[in-house]
């Protein structure tokens, strides 16, 4: 789900669109109408004018049955276009972070710090999706302002990395994904993050997405690596290190 942020956290009046990533089932609303505005996801709708919190809308729209979908600027493109690949990978990354957070919640030592940070990261990944869904070269100034990705989010990740690193033993060898369920799935999320970054990098290079978005994904993979080590350390687990293969000759 990629939510477009407005001055009150909602898409402004006269804007309603659907943008579905290539392999995603979650949506961003941007198709223009005259008299309603809402953000739609698989859980329901939030509207500037809604007073009834029980209002429900259908999840499916059928507008993408022909293999195209809309971006926040209202332009339609085929679902295998590079922007939708980036959106799909970002959505998958958010899912992976969500699973990792659940494992952190279920940890014997609870890991409340990681749970809180991962929850915030999931919201920032929705902001990443909003920025990606608003190509800089083809969107209005107002829409670009509403989806601007704050560079301060990168600094926040760096501060979290530095804080965890002070509690970790020095890294003296390559480590393999290991150290318990929370740690291992944080490594999985790290791998998905790298894949999402590879899809976003060309968009940044072409001037279609802000540089801060690429920086965030780059730093997030570092955070997830450090968080995996931190989770293993807090749970008292031993991380498996790389061992060079022996010659068979």
FENFEN-V830280 format. One record per pair of residues at least 24 apart in sequence whose ideal C-beta (glycine too) atoms are under 10 Angstrom apart, sorted by sequence separation. I is the first residue (numbers start at 1). J is the second residue. If there is no record, write none. Layout:
I:J ; I:J
This chain:
1:25 ; 2:26 ; 3:27 ; 4:28 ; 13:37 ; 15:39 ; 16:40 ; 97:121 ; 98:122 ; 193:217 ; 194:218 ; 196:220 ; 197:221 ; 1:26 ; 2:27 ; 3:28 ; 4:29 ; 12:37 ; 97:122 ; 124:149 ; 128:153 ; 193:218 ; 196:221 ; 1:27 ; 2:28 ; 3:29 ; 4:30 ; 11:37 ; 124:150 ; 127:153 ; 193:219 ; 194:220 ; 195:221 ; 1:28 ; 2:29 ; 10:37 ; 11:38 ; 94:121 ; 95:122 ; 97:124 ; 98:125 ; 193:220 ; 194:221 ; 2:30 ; 10:38 ; 11:39 ; 29:57 ; 93:121 ; 94:122 ; 97:125 ; 193:221 ; 10:39 ; 11:40 ; 16:45 ; 93:122 ; 94:123 ; 124:153 ; 192:221 ; 193:222 ; 9:39 ; 31:61 ; 94:124 ; 95:125 ; 123:153 ; 124:154 ; 190:220 ; 191:221 ; 193:223 ; 194:224 ; 6:37 ; 16:47 ; 94:125 ; 189:220 ; 190:221 ; 193:224 ; 27:59 ; 29:61 ; 31:63 ; 93:125 ; 94:126 ; 121:153 ; 124:156 ; 189:221 ; 190:222 ; 192:224 ; 193:225 ; 6:39 ; 26:59 ; 27:60 ; 120:153 ; 124:157 ; 190:223 ; 191:224 ; 5:39 ; 13:47 ; 25:59 ; 27:61 ; 91:125 ; 94:128 ; 189:223 ; 190:224 ; 4:39 ; 11:46 ; 13:48 ; 25:60 ; 90:125 ; 91:126 ; 93:128 ; 94:129 ; 121:156 ; 189:224 ; 190:225 ; 3:39 ; 10:46 ; 11:47 ; 12:48 ; 13:49 ; 90:126 ; 93:129 ; 120:156 ; 121:157 ; 188:224 ; 189:225 ; 190:226 ; 2:39 ; 3:40 ; 9:46 ; 10:47 ; 11:48 ; 27:64 ; 91:128 ; 120:157 ; 186:223 ; 187:224 ; 190:227 ; 1:39 ; 3:41 ; 10:48 ; 32:70 ; 90:128 ; 91:129 ; 186:224 ; 187:225 ; 189:227 ; 190:228 ; 1:40 ; 2:41 ; 9:48 ; 10:49 ; 30:69 ; 31:70 ; 90:129 ; 117:156 ; 121:160 ; 185:224 ; 186:225 ; 189:228 ; 1:41 ; 8:48 ; 10:50 ; 30:70 ; 117:157 ; 120:160 ; 186:226 ; 187:227 ; 188:228 ; 1:42 ; 20:61 ; 28:69 ; 29:70 ; 30:71 ; 31:72 ; 87:128 ; 88:129 ; 90:131 ; 186:227 ; 187:228 ; 1:43 ; 6:48 ; 18:60 ; 27:69 ; 28:70 ; 30:72 ; 32:74 ; 86:128 ; 87:129 ; 90:132 ; 186:228 ; 187:229 ; 3:46 ; 18:61 ; 20:63 ; 27:70 ; 28:71 ; 29:72 ; 30:73 ; 31:74 ; 86:129 ; 87:130 ; 89:132 ; 90:133 ; 117:160 ; 185:228 ; 186:229 ; 17:61 ; 18:62 ; 20:64 ; 28:72 ; 30:74 ; 183:227 ; 184:228 ; 186:230 ; 187:231 ; 18:63 ; 19:64 ; 22:67 ; 24:69 ; 30:75 ; 31:76 ; 87:132 ; 182:227 ; 183:228 ; 186:231 ; 187:232 ; 17:63 ; 18:64 ; 86:132 ; 87:133 ; 114:160 ; 117:163 ; 182:228 ; 183:229 ; 185:231 ; 186:232 ; 22:69 ; 85:132 ; 86:133 ; 113:160 ; 117:164 ; 183:230 ; 184:231 ; 20:68 ; 21:69 ; 84:132 ; 180:228 ; 182:230 ; 183:231 ; 184:232 ; 20:69 ; 83:132 ; 84:133 ; 179:228 ; 182:231 ; 183:232 ; 19:69 ; 20:70 ; 82:132 ; 83:133 ; 113:163 ; 114:164 ; 175:225 ; 178:228 ; 179:229 ; 181:231 ; 182:232 ; 183:233 ; 18:69 ; 19:70 ; 83:134 ; 113:164 ; 177:228 ; 179:230 ; 180:231 ; 183:234 ; 17:69 ; 18:70 ; 19:71 ; 83:135 ; 179:231 ; 180:232 ; 182:234 ; 183:235 ; 17:70 ; 19:72 ; 175:228 ; 179:232 ; 182:235 ; 184:237 ; 16:70 ; 17:71 ; 19:73 ; 171:225 ; 175:229 ; 178:232 ; 179:233 ; 180:234 ; 181:235 ; 183:237 ; 17:72 ; 19:74 ; 24:79 ; 171:226 ; 179:234 ; 180:235 ; 182:237 ; 17:73 ; 22:78 ; 23:79 ; 179:235 ; 180:236 ; 181:237 ; 183:239 ; 15:72 ; 17:74 ; 19:76 ; 22:79 ; 72:129 ; 175:232 ; 179:236 ; 180:237 ; 17:75 ; 19:77 ; 21:79 ; 22:80 ; 72:130 ; 77:135 ; 154:212 ; 157:215 ; 161:219 ; 168:226 ; 171:229 ; 179:237 ; 180:238 ; 15:74 ; 17:76 ; 20:79 ; 22:81 ; 28:87 ; 72:131 ; 151:210 ; 153:212 ; 154:213 ; 157:216 ; 160:219 ; 161:220 ; 164:223 ; 178:237 ; 179:238 ; 180:239 ; 22:82 ; 24:84 ; 72:132 ; 73:133 ; 75:135 ; 149:209 ; 150:210 ; 151:211 ; 152:212 ; 153:213 ; 154:214 ; 155:215 ; 156:216 ; 169:229 ; 178:238 ; 179:239 ; 11:72 ; 22:83 ; 23:84 ; 26:87 ; 71:132 ; 72:133 ; 73:134 ; 149:210 ; 151:212 ; 154:215 ; 157:218 ; 158:219 ; 161:222 ; 165:226 ; 168:229 ; 178:239 ; 179:240 ; 21:83 ; 22:84 ; 23:85 ; 26:88 ; 71:133 ; 72:134 ; 73:135 ; 148:210 ; 149:211 ; 150:212 ; 151:213 ; 153:215 ; 154:216 ; 157:219 ; 161:223 ; 164:226 ; 167:229 ; 168:230 ; 177:239 ; 178:240 ; 21:84 ; 22:85 ; 24:87 ; 70:133 ; 71:134 ; 72:135 ; 73:136 ; 75:138 ; 147:210 ; 149:212 ; 153:216 ; 154:217 ; 156:219 ; 157:220 ; 160:223 ; 161:224 ; 163:226 ; 164:227 ; 167:230 ; 176:239 ; 177:240 ; 178:241 ; 19:83 ; 20:84 ; 21:85 ; 22:86 ; 23:87 ; 24:88 ; 69:133 ; 71:135 ; 74:138 ; 75:139 ; 118:182 ; 132:196 ; 148:212 ; 149:213 ; 151:215 ; 154:218 ; 155:219 ; 157:221 ; 158:222 ; 161:225 ; 162:226 ; 165:229 ; 168:232 ; 169:233 ; 175:239 ; 176:240 ; 19:84 ; 21:86 ; 22:87 ; 23:88 ; 24:89 ; 26:91 ; 73:138 ; 74:139 ; 148:213 ; 149:214 ; 151:216 ; 154:219 ; 157:222 ; 158:223 ; 161:226 ; 164:229 ; 165:230 ; 168:233 ; 175:240 ; 176:241 ; 21:87 ; 22:88 ; 23:89 ; 24:90 ; 25:91 ; 73:139 ; 74:140 ; 144:210 ; 147:213 ; 149:215 ; 150:216 ; 153:219 ; 154:220 ; 157:223 ; 160:226 ; 161:227 ; 164:230 ; 167:233 ; 168:234 ; 173:239 ; 174:240 ; 175:241 ; 176:242 ; 20:87 ; 21:88 ; 22:89 ; 24:91 ; 71:138 ; 72:139 ; 73:140 ; 115:182 ; 132:199 ; 136:203 ; 149:216 ; 153:220 ; 156:223 ; 157:224 ; 160:227 ; 163:230 ; 164:231 ; 167:234 ; 173:240 ; 174:241 ; 175:242 ; 176:243 ; 4:72 ; 19:87 ; 20:88 ; 21:89 ; 23:91 ; 24:92 ; 26:94 ; 71:139 ; 72:140 ; 114:182 ; 118:186 ; 121:189 ; 125:193 ; 128:196 ; 132:200 ; 135:203 ; 136:204 ; 171:239 ; 173:241 ; 174:242 ; 21:90 ; 22:91 ; 23:92 ; 26:95 ; 74:143 ; 131:200 ; 137:206 ; 139:208 ; 157:226 ; 161:230 ; 164:233 ; 172:241 ; 173:242 ; 174:243 ; 2:72 ; 21:91 ; 24:94 ; 73:143 ; 136:206 ; 137:207 ; 138:208 ; 160:230 ; 164:234 ; 169:239 ; 171:241 ; 173:243 ; 174:244 ; 20:91 ; 21:92 ; 24:95 ; 72:143 ; 73:144 ; 109:180 ; 111:182 ; 118:189 ; 125:196 ; 132:203 ; 135:206 ; 136:207 ; 137:208 ; 71:143 ; 72:144 ; 108:180 ; 114:186 ; 121:193 ; 128:200 ; 131:203 ; 132:204 ; 135:207 ; 136:208 ; 137:209 ; 107:180 ; 109:182 ; 135:208 ; 136:209 ; 72:146 ; 73:147 ; 107:181 ; 108:182 ; 134:208 ; 135:209 ; 136:210 ; 72:147 ; 106:181 ; 107:182 ; 134:209 ; 104:180 ; 106:182 ; 107:183 ; 132:208 ; 133:209 ; 134:210 ; 103:180 ; 104:181 ; 105:182 ; 131:208 ; 132:209 ; 103:181 ; 104:182 ; 131:209 ; 132:210 ; 102:181 ; 103:182 ; 104:183 ; 131:210 ; 102:182 ; 103:183 ; 100:181 ; 101:182 ; 103:184 ; 104:185 ; 128:209 ; 131:212 ; 132:213 ; 99:181 ; 100:182 ; 103:185 ; 104:186 ; 128:210 ; 131:213 ; 99:182 ; 100:183 ; 102:185 ; 103:186 ; 130:213 ; 100:184 ; 101:185 ; 128:212 ; 129:213 ; 2:87 ; 41:126 ; 100:185 ; 101:186 ; 128:213 ; 131:216 ; 99:185 ; 100:186 ; 127:213 ; 128:214 ; 98:185 ; 99:186 ; 100:187 ; 2:90 ; 97:185 ; 100:188 ; 101:189 ; 128:216 ; 2:91 ; 96:185 ; 97:186 ; 99:188 ; 100:189 ; 127:216 ; 128:217 ; 1:91 ; 96:186 ; 99:189 ; 100:190 ; 97:188 ; 98:189 ; 125:216 ; 2:94 ; 96:188 ; 97:189 ; 124:216 ; 125:217 ; 128:220 ; 1:94 ; 96:189 ; 97:190 ; 95:189 ; 96:190 ; 94:189 ; 96:191 ; 97:192 ; 121:216 ; 125:220 ; 93:189 ; 96:192 ; 97:193 ; 124:220 ; 92:189 ; 93:190 ; 95:192 ; 96:193 ; 28:126 ; 93:191 ; 94:192 ; 93:192 ; 121:220 ; 26:126 ; 92:192 ; 93:193 ; 96:196 ; 28:129 ; 92:193 ; 93:194 ; 28:130 ; 90:192 ; 93:195 ; 94:196 ; 121:223 ; 26:129 ; 30:133 ; 89:192 ; 90:193 ; 92:195 ; 93:196 ; 121:224 ; 28:132 ; 30:134 ; 89:193 ; 92:196 ; 93:197 ; 24:129 ; 28:133 ; 89:194 ; 90:195 ; 91:196 ; 118:223 ; 28:134 ; 89:195 ; 90:196 ; 117:223 ; 118:224 ; 121:227 ; 89:196 ; 90:197 ; 21:129 ; 88:196 ; 89:197 ; 87:196 ; 89:198 ; 90:199 ; 118:227 ; 19:129 ; 85:195 ; 86:196 ; 89:199 ; 90:200 ; 117:227 ; 19:130 ; 21:132 ; 85:196 ; 86:197 ; 88:199 ; 89:200 ; 21:133 ; 86:198 ; 87:199 ; 19:132 ; 30:143 ; 85:198 ; 86:199 ; 87:200 ; 114:227 ; 19:133 ; 85:199 ; 86:200 ; 113:227 ; 114:228 ; 19:134 ; 84:199 ; 85:200 ; 86:201 ; 17:133 ; 83:199 ; 86:202 ; 111:227 ; 114:230 ; 82:199 ; 83:200 ; 85:202 ; 86:203 ; 113:230 ; 114:231 ; 82:200 ; 85:203 ; 86:204 ; 28:147 ; 111:230 ; 3:123 ; 82:202 ; 83:203 ; 111:231 ; 114:234 ; 5:126 ; 82:203 ; 113:234 ; 4:126 ; 5:127 ; 86:208 ; 109:231 ; 2:125 ; 3:126 ; 4:127 ; 86:209 ; 90:213 ; 97:220 ; 104:227 ; 111:234 ; 1:125 ; 2:126 ; 3:127 ; 82:206 ; 93:217 ; 100:224 ; 107:231 ; 110:234 ; 111:235 ; 1:126 ; 2:127 ; 4:129 ; 5:130 ; 83:208 ; 109:234 ; 2:128 ; 3:129 ; 4:130 ; 5:131 ; 82:208 ; 83:209 ; 104:230 ; 108:234 ; 109:235 ; 2:129 ; 3:130 ; 4:131 ; 15:142 ; 86:213 ; 90:217 ; 93:220 ; 97:224 ; 100:227 ; 104:231 ; 107:234 ; 108:235 ; 109:236 ; 1:129 ; 2:130 ; 15:143 ; 89:217 ; 93:221 ; 96:224 ; 100:228 ; 103:231 ; 107:235 ; 108:236 ; 2:131 ; 4:133 ; 2:132 ; 3:133 ; 4:134 ; 12:142 ; 97:227 ; 104:234 ; 2:133 ; 12:143 ; 15:146 ; 86:217 ; 93:224 ; 100:231 ; 104:235 ; 2:134 ; 11:143 ; 12:146 ; 11:146 ; 6:142 ; 10:146 ; 6:143 ; 7:145 ; 4:143 ; 6:145 ; 7:146 ; 5:145 ; 6:146 ; 5:146 ; 6:147 ; 4:146 ; 5:147 ; 4:147 ; 5:148 ; 3:147 ; 5:149 ; 2:147
